[in-house]
Amino acid sequence: MDWYYNEKLSITKFITENKPLFEKKLLSEAVNVASKIKEILKTGNIDLLVNAQKLVVFVVEQKEEELVNFAIQEGVVWAKHSLTLAFKLEWVQAIRRTLWDFLYHFDQLSGNRSDLNKFYTQEKIINDRIDQFLNNFFLSYSNYKDELIISHRKMVEHLSVPIIPISPTIAVLPLIGTVDSYRIKIIEEKVLTEISELKVSTLIIDLSGIVDMEKDILNHFQKVLTGVTMMGCEAVITGLRPELVRKMVHFGITILNKAETRGTLQQTLKKHLEISPNN
């Protein structure tokens, strides 16, 4: 395939007019990505060949704002669809090598032989712009992933402390699984906030799904119950397992002055719903 060239062509037009050669060279430089182009298009609706041309134009024409915005947009899309970063890095480096190959042929066909000053100036401009794209891409990718992690953590936190209103003044907090130092802090924060926002006067905390708590967690749990009382709310503990009771007795931890205790959640609900003035 022959090169298309005339003396009126800018480097951008030269690349555009020789698009088939550009794509052929690019695909030969990015062997691993070349086999994934259709898959990436299907997964994230990302046309790598079209985007390569777009990046080259922004780089050559020094359109910094467009280049940065494009990098941020690409970072979000790749993060959203969990596309492999190694492919993106290989692809951009292949674009870099292909662009330099085209710059060489453009100089050859135009009869210009770049002097060293021009070459080094051009080298700095082009490589700096491509590096700028990569930096903004990875920052955007990382920021999106961080926001996603925070969002998922908040959802998990919400699900791990499910305060369920069963009447205008009564709510249930069923706790299941392990309560560690991080989770007890979430429990404390959410319990006190929900008591205030929901106007809860009785909070039933069901511990039937908790087998064990370490001493420092039990101490913190005592403080949570103190906070519940200070909020003007009655705490009722149900479902205490023998193993947990033995540990509390062994450590000298008592909750009797901070909360009423009941055998089962079912018995407690029956009693409180029967006497609730709102039912």
SEGU-302607 format. One record per residue (C-alpha): residue number from 0; residue in three letters; chain; x, y, z. Coordinates in steps of 0.05 Angstrom, whole numbers, plus 5000, padded with zeros to 4 digits. Layout:
% residues N
[atom NUM, 'ALA', 'A', [X, Y, Z]]
...
% end
This chain:
% residues 279
[atom 0, 'MET', 'A', [5000, 5000, 5000]]
[atom 1, 'ASP', 'A', [5030, 5067, 4978]]
[atom 2, 'TRP', 'A', [5033, 5130, 5020]]
[atom 3, 'TYR', 'A', [4988, 5187, 5000]]
[atom 4, 'TYR', 'A', [5024, 5254, 5003]]
[atom 5, 'ASN', 'A', [5023, 5324, 4973]]
[atom 6, 'GLU', 'A', [5059, 5385, 4995]]
[atom 7, 'LYS', 'A', [4996, 5420, 5021]]
[atom 8, 'LEU', 'A', [4983, 5366, 5073]]
[atom 9, 'SER', 'A', [4993, 5382, 5146]]
[atom 10, 'ILE', 'A', [5017, 5325, 5190]]
[atom 11, 'THR', 'A', [4945, 5316, 5216]]
[atom 12, 'LYS', 'A', [4917, 5311, 5145]]
[atom 13, 'PHE', 'A', [4975, 5265, 5126]]
[atom 14, 'ILE', 'A', [4955, 5217, 5181]]
[atom 15, 'THR', 'A', [4881, 5222, 5164]]
[atom 16, 'GLU', 'A', [4892, 5211, 5089]]
[atom 17, 'ASN', 'A', [4935, 5150, 5105]]
[atom 18, 'LYS', 'A', [4887, 5121, 5155]]
[atom 19, 'PRO', 'A', [4892, 5049, 5130]]
[atom 20, 'LEU', 'A', [4968, 5051, 5137]]
[atom 21, 'PHE', 'A', [4962, 5083, 5205]]
[atom 22, 'GLU', 'A', [4915, 5029, 5230]]
[atom 23, 'LYS', 'A', [4957, 4973, 5200]]
[atom 24, 'LYS', 'A', [5020, 4999, 5234]]
[atom 25, 'LEU', 'A', [4983, 5011, 5300]]
[atom 26, 'LEU', 'A', [4955, 4940, 5302]]
[atom 27, 'SER', 'A', [5024, 4911, 5287]]
[atom 28, 'GLU', 'A', [5052, 4950, 5345]]
[atom 29, 'ALA', 'A', [4998, 4929, 5395]]
[atom 30, 'VAL', 'A', [4995, 4854, 5384]]
[atom 31, 'ASN', 'A', [4959, 4836, 5449]]
[atom 32, 'VAL', 'A', [4907, 4891, 5442]]
[atom 33, 'ALA', 'A', [4894, 4877, 5368]]
[atom 34, 'SER', 'A', [4861, 4811, 5384]]
[atom 35, 'LYS', 'A', [4816, 4845, 5436]]
[atom 36, 'ILE', 'A', [4790, 4904, 5395]]
[atom 37, 'LYS', 'A', [4722, 4873, 5380]]
[atom 38, 'GLU', 'A', [4714, 4849, 5451]]
[atom 39, 'ILE', 'A', [4730, 4918, 5480]]
[atom 40, 'LEU', 'A', [4682, 4950, 5430]]
[atom 41, 'LYS', 'A', [4627, 4902, 5452]]
[atom 42, 'THR', 'A', [4641, 4909, 5527]]
[atom 43, 'GLY', 'A', [4650, 4984, 5534]]
[atom 44, 'ASN', 'A', [4628, 5011, 5466]]
[atom 45, 'ILE', 'A', [4699, 5035, 5457]]
[atom 46, 'ASP', 'A', [4726, 5040, 5386]]
[atom 47, 'LEU', 'A', [4801, 5038, 5398]]
[atom 48, 'LEU', 'A', [4819, 5056, 5326]]
[atom 49, 'VAL', 'A', [4774, 5117, 5324]]
[atom 50, 'ASN', 'A', [4799, 5139, 5392]]
[atom 51, 'ALA', 'A', [4871, 5130, 5370]]
[atom 52, 'GLN', 'A', [4860, 5179, 5313]]
[atom 53, 'LYS', 'A', [4827, 5228, 5361]]
[atom 54, 'LEU', 'A', [4885, 5224, 5410]]
[atom 55, 'VAL', 'A', [4936, 5235, 5354]]
[atom 56, 'VAL', 'A', [4899, 5298, 5331]]
[atom 57, 'PHE', 'A', [4897, 5327, 5401]]
[atom 58, 'VAL', 'A', [4972, 5312, 5410]]
[atom 59, 'VAL', 'A', [4996, 5338, 5343]]
[atom 60, 'GLU', 'A', [4953, 5401, 5345]]
[atom 61, 'GLN', 'A', [4969, 5412, 5419]]
[atom 62, 'LYS', 'A', [4896, 5415, 5440]]
[atom 63, 'GLU', 'A', [4911, 5408, 5514]]
[atom 64, 'GLU', 'A', [4841, 5419, 5542]]
[atom 65, 'GLU', 'A', [4809, 5370, 5494]]
[atom 66, 'LEU', 'A', [4865, 5320, 5508]]
[atom 67, 'VAL', 'A', [4855, 5324, 5584]]
[atom 68, 'ASN', 'A', [4779, 5318, 5578]]
[atom 69, 'PHE', 'A', [4786, 5259, 5532]]
[atom 70, 'ALA', 'A', [4834, 5225, 5580]]
[atom 71, 'ILE', 'A', [4786, 5235, 5639]]
[atom 72, 'GLN', 'A', [4728, 5208, 5598]]
[atom 73, 'GLU', 'A', [4768, 5147, 5577]]
[atom 74, 'GLY', 'A', [4790, 5134, 5648]]
[atom 75, 'VAL', 'A', [4718, 5132, 5673]]
[atom 76, 'VAL', 'A', [4696, 5086, 5616]]
[atom 77, 'TRP', 'A', [4753, 5037, 5627]]
[atom 78, 'ALA', 'A', [4741, 5036, 5702]]
[atom 79, 'LYS', 'A', [4666, 5029, 5695]]
[atom 80, 'HIS', 'A', [4673, 4967, 5651]]
[atom 81, 'SER', 'A', [4734, 4940, 5689]]
[atom 82, 'LEU', 'A', [4776, 4937, 5625]]
[atom 83, 'THR', 'A', [4848, 4914, 5632]]
[atom 84, 'LEU', 'A', [4896, 4971, 5645]]
[atom 85, 'ALA', 'A', [4953, 4933, 5613]]
[atom 86, 'PHE', 'A', [4916, 4936, 5546]]
[atom 87, 'LYS', 'A', [4907, 5011, 5552]]
[atom 88, 'LEU', 'A', [4980, 5022, 5568]]
[atom 89, 'GLU', 'A', [5002, 4978, 5510]]
[atom 90, 'TRP', 'A', [4953, 5013, 5463]]
[atom 91, 'VAL', 'A', [4976, 5083, 5480]]
[atom 92, 'GLN', 'A', [5049, 5065, 5474]]
[atom 93, 'ALA', 'A', [5033, 5034, 5406]]
[atom 94, 'ILE', 'A', [5000, 5099, 5386]]
[atom 95, 'ARG', 'A', [5063, 5136, 5408]]
[atom 96, 'ARG', 'A', [5108, 5092, 5365]]
[atom 97, 'THR', 'A', [5061, 5095, 5305]]
[atom 98, 'LEU', 'A', [5057, 5170, 5309]]
[atom 99, 'TRP', 'A', [5133, 5176, 5309]]
[atom 100, 'ASP', 'A', [5136, 5129, 5249]]
[atom 101, 'PHE', 'A', [5087, 5174, 5211]]
[atom 102, 'LEU', 'A', [5126, 5236, 5230]]
[atom 103, 'TYR', 'A', [5189, 5204, 5201]]
[atom 104, 'HIS', 'A', [5154, 5186, 5136]]
[atom 105, 'PHE', 'A', [5122, 5255, 5132]]
[atom 106, 'ASP', 'A', [5191, 5287, 5136]]
[atom 107, 'GLN', 'A', [5219, 5238, 5085]]
[atom 108, 'LEU', 'A', [5164, 5250, 5035]]
[atom 109, 'SER', 'A', [5165, 5326, 5044]]
[atom 110, 'GLY', 'A', [5240, 5327, 5032]]
[atom 111, 'ASN', 'A', [5251, 5360, 5099]]
[atom 112, 'ARG', 'A', [5307, 5336, 5143]]
[atom 113, 'SER', 'A', [5292, 5361, 5213]]
[atom 114, 'ASP', 'A', [5351, 5393, 5248]]
[atom 115, 'LEU', 'A', [5366, 5371, 5319]]
[atom 116, 'ASN', 'A', [5335, 5431, 5352]]
[atom 117, 'LYS', 'A', [5269, 5421, 5314]]
[atom 118, 'PHE', 'A', [5270, 5347, 5328]]
[atom 119, 'TYR', 'A', [5281, 5354, 5403]]
[atom 120, 'THR', 'A', [5228, 5408, 5408]]
[atom 121, 'GLN', 'A', [5179, 5364, 5371]]
[atom 122, 'GLU', 'A', [5199, 5303, 5413]]
[atom 123, 'LYS', 'A', [5185, 5340, 5478]]
[atom 124, 'ILE', 'A', [5118, 5367, 5455]]
[atom 125, 'ILE', 'A', [5091, 5301, 5430]]
[atom 126, 'ASN', 'A', [5117, 5256, 5486]]
[atom 127, 'ASP', 'A', [5095, 5306, 5539]]
[atom 128, 'ARG', 'A', [5025, 5308, 5511]]
[atom 129, 'ILE', 'A', [5019, 5232, 5507]]
[atom 130, 'ASP', 'A', [5046, 5227, 5578]]
[atom 131, 'GLN', 'A', [4996, 5279, 5599]]
[atom 132, 'PHE', 'A', [4940, 5237, 5569]]
[atom 133, 'LEU', 'A', [4965, 5175, 5607]]
[atom 134, 'ASN', 'A', [4971, 5212, 5673]]
[atom 135, 'ASN', 'A', [4901, 5241, 5669]]
[atom 136, 'PHE', 'A', [4873, 5174, 5645]]
[atom 137, 'PHE', 'A', [4902, 5136, 5704]]
[atom 138, 'LEU', 'A', [4880, 5190, 5753]]
[atom 139, 'SER', 'A', [4810, 5189, 5726]]
[atom 140, 'TYR', 'A', [4809, 5112, 5727]]
[atom 141, 'SER', 'A', [4835, 5111, 5799]]
[atom 142, 'ASN', 'A', [4786, 5165, 5823]]
[atom 143, 'TYR', 'A', [4727, 5128, 5793]]
[atom 144, 'LYS', 'A', [4748, 5063, 5826]]
[atom 145, 'ASP', 'A', [4758, 5097, 5893]]
[atom 146, 'GLU', 'A', [4689, 5128, 5889]]
[atom 147, 'LEU', 'A', [4660, 5060, 5871]]
[atom 148, 'ILE', 'A', [4694, 5028, 5931]]
[atom 149, 'ILE', 'A', [4668, 5082, 5978]]
[atom 150, 'SER', 'A', [4598, 5075, 5949]]
[atom 151, 'HIS', 'A', [4600, 4999, 5959]]
[atom 152, 'ARG', 'A', [4628, 5007, 6029]]
[atom 153, 'LYS', 'A', [4571, 5054, 6048]]
[atom 154, 'MET', 'A', [4521, 5004, 6020]]
[atom 155, 'VAL', 'A', [4554, 4947, 6060]]
[atom 156, 'GLU', 'A', [4554, 4990, 6122]]
[atom 157, 'HIS', 'A', [4480, 5005, 6113]]
[atom 158, 'LEU', 'A', [4465, 4931, 6104]]
[atom 159, 'SER', 'A', [4508, 4910, 6163]]
[atom 160, 'VAL', 'A', [4469, 4955, 6210]]
[atom 161, 'PRO', 'A', [4397, 4946, 6187]]
[atom 162, 'ILE', 'A', [4353, 4988, 6235]]
[atom 163, 'ILE', 'A', [4282, 4967, 6219]]
[atom 164, 'PRO', 'A', [4223, 5011, 6243]]
[atom 165, 'ILE', 'A', [4164, 4967, 6263]]
[atom 166, 'SER', 'A', [4121, 5023, 6291]]
[atom 167, 'PRO', 'A', [4127, 5099, 6296]]
[atom 168, 'THR', 'A', [4167, 5092, 6361]]
[atom 169, 'ILE', 'A', [4197, 5022, 6359]]
[atom 170, 'ALA', 'A', [4255, 4996, 6316]]
[atom 171, 'VAL', 'A', [4294, 4931, 6312]]
[atom 172, 'LEU', 'A', [4368, 4923, 6300]]
[atom 173, 'PRO', 'A', [4384, 4850, 6283]]
[atom 174, 'LEU', 'A', [4459, 4838, 6284]]
[atom 175, 'ILE', 'A', [4490, 4779, 6248]]
[atom 176, 'GLY', 'A', [4561, 4756, 6238]]
[atom 177, 'THR', 'A', [4625, 4786, 6265]]
[atom 178, 'VAL', 'A', [4628, 4852, 6302]]
[atom 179, 'ASP', 'A', [4698, 4881, 6297]]
[atom 180, 'SER', 'A', [4724, 4950, 6317]]
[atom 181, 'TYR', 'A', [4705, 4981, 6250]]
[atom 182, 'ARG', 'A', [4634, 4953, 6251]]
[atom 183, 'ILE', 'A', [4620, 4973, 6323]]
[atom 184, 'LYS', 'A', [4638, 5045, 6305]]
[atom 185, 'ILE', 'A', [4588, 5042, 6247]]
[atom 186, 'ILE', 'A', [4536, 5012, 6294]]
[atom 187, 'GLU', 'A', [4547, 5068, 6344]]
[atom 188, 'GLU', 'A', [4542, 5123, 6292]]
[atom 189, 'LYS', 'A', [4481, 5095, 6256]]
[atom 190, 'VAL', 'A', [4443, 5076, 6320]]
[atom 191, 'LEU', 'A', [4449, 5145, 6351]]
[atom 192, 'THR', 'A', [4433, 5180, 6285]]
[atom 193, 'GLU', 'A', [4372, 5136, 6270]]
[atom 194, 'ILE', 'A', [4344, 5144, 6340]]
[atom 195, 'SER', 'A', [4344, 5219, 6330]]
[atom 196, 'GLU', 'A', [4318, 5219, 6258]]
[atom 197, 'LEU', 'A', [4265, 5165, 6268]]
[atom 198, 'LYS', 'A', [4243, 5189, 6337]]
[atom 199, 'VAL', 'A', [4254, 5118, 6365]]
[atom 200, 'SER', 'A', [4236, 5109, 6438]]
[atom 201, 'THR', 'A', [4250, 5034, 6441]]
[atom 202, 'LEU', 'A', [4307, 5000, 6404]]
[atom 203, 'ILE', 'A', [4307, 4924, 6404]]
[atom 204, 'ILE', 'A', [4377, 4897, 6390]]
[atom 205, 'ASP', 'A', [4375, 4824, 6372]]
[atom 206, 'LEU', 'A', [4442, 4788, 6383]]
[atom 207, 'SER', 'A', [4419, 4718, 6366]]
[atom 208, 'GLY', 'A', [4463, 4721, 6303]]
[atom 209, 'ILE', 'A', [4526, 4740, 6343]]
[atom 210, 'VAL', 'A', [4566, 4682, 6372]]
[atom 211, 'ASP', 'A', [4625, 4720, 6400]]
[atom 212, 'MET', 'A', [4653, 4789, 6415]]
[atom 213, 'GLU', 'A', [4722, 4808, 6439]]
[atom 214, 'LYS', 'A', [4730, 4845, 6505]]
[atom 215, 'ASP', 'A', [4745, 4913, 6473]]
[atom 216, 'ILE', 'A', [4683, 4905, 6428]]
[atom 217, 'LEU', 'A', [4640, 4888, 6488]]
[atom 218, 'ASN', 'A', [4665, 4950, 6524]]
[atom 219, 'HIS', 'A', [4649, 4992, 6463]]
[atom 220, 'PHE', 'A', [4580, 4959, 6460]]
[atom 221, 'GLN', 'A', [4568, 4982, 6531]]
[atom 222, 'LYS', 'A', [4583, 5053, 6510]]
[atom 223, 'VAL', 'A', [4534, 5046, 6452]]
[atom 224, 'LEU', 'A', [4480, 5026, 6502]]
[atom 225, 'THR', 'A', [4498, 5086, 6546]]
[atom 226, 'GLY', 'A', [4490, 5131, 6485]]
[atom 227, 'VAL', 'A', [4422, 5100, 6469]]
[atom 228, 'THR', 'A', [4399, 5116, 6540]]
[atom 229, 'MET', 'A', [4426, 5187, 6537]]
[atom 230, 'MET', 'A', [4384, 5197, 6474]]
[atom 231, 'GLY', 'A', [4322, 5182, 6515]]
[atom 232, 'CYS', 'A', [4312, 5114, 6483]]
[atom 233, 'GLU', 'A', [4300, 5048, 6518]]
[atom 234, 'ALA', 'A', [4347, 4992, 6495]]
[atom 235, 'VAL', 'A', [4323, 4920, 6496]]
[atom 236, 'ILE', 'A', [4372, 4863, 6483]]
[atom 237, 'THR', 'A', [4346, 4797, 6457]]
[atom 238, 'GLY', 'A', [4378, 4731, 6435]]
[atom 239, 'LEU', 'A', [4439, 4732, 6479]]
[atom 240, 'ARG', 'A', [4476, 4666, 6469]]
[atom 241, 'PRO', 'A', [4506, 4627, 6527]]
[atom 242, 'GLU', 'A', [4576, 4634, 6500]]
[atom 243, 'LEU', 'A', [4570, 4709, 6497]]
[atom 244, 'VAL', 'A', [4538, 4714, 6566]]
[atom 245, 'ARG', 'A', [4595, 4672, 6596]]
[atom 246, 'LYS', 'A', [4647, 4718, 6566]]
[atom 247, 'MET', 'A', [4611, 4780, 6592]]
[atom 248, 'VAL', 'A', [4608, 4750, 6662]]
[atom 249, 'HIS', 'A', [4682, 4730, 6658]]
[atom 250, 'PHE', 'A', [4703, 4800, 6637]]
[atom 251, 'GLY', 'A', [4658, 4833, 6689]]
[atom 252, 'ILE', 'A', [4616, 4867, 6636]]
[atom 253, 'THR', 'A', [4544, 4880, 6653]]
[atom 254, 'ILE', 'A', [4490, 4912, 6612]]
[atom 255, 'LEU', 'A', [4432, 4904, 6661]]
[atom 256, 'ASN', 'A', [4435, 4977, 6682]]
[atom 257, 'LYS', 'A', [4436, 5000, 6610]]
[atom 258, 'ALA', 'A', [4386, 4955, 6576]]
[atom 259, 'GLU', 'A', [4328, 4907, 6588]]
[atom 260, 'THR', 'A', [4343, 4835, 6567]]
[atom 261, 'ARG', 'A', [4293, 4787, 6536]]
[atom 262, 'GLY', 'A', [4299, 4715, 6513]]
[atom 263, 'THR', 'A', [4276, 4719, 6440]]
[atom 264, 'LEU', 'A', [4260, 4773, 6389]]
[atom 265, 'GLN', 'A', [4192, 4742, 6377]]
[atom 266, 'GLN', 'A', [4172, 4748, 6451]]
[atom 267, 'THR', 'A', [4197, 4819, 6455]]
[atom 268, 'LEU', 'A', [4161, 4842, 6392]]
[atom 269, 'LYS', 'A', [4097, 4811, 6416]]
[atom 270, 'LYS', 'A', [4101, 4847, 6483]]
[atom 271, 'HIS', 'A', [4121, 4915, 6456]]
[atom 272, 'LEU', 'A', [4072, 4915, 6398]]
[atom 273, 'GLU', 'A', [4015, 4896, 6444]]
[atom 274, 'ILE', 'A', [4030, 4954, 6491]]
[atom 275, 'SER', 'A', [4049, 5005, 6439]]
[atom 276, 'PRO', 'A', [4001, 5064, 6441]]
[atom 277, 'ASN', 'A', [4006, 5071, 6366]]
[atom 278, 'ASN', 'A', [3978, 5002, 6351]]
% end
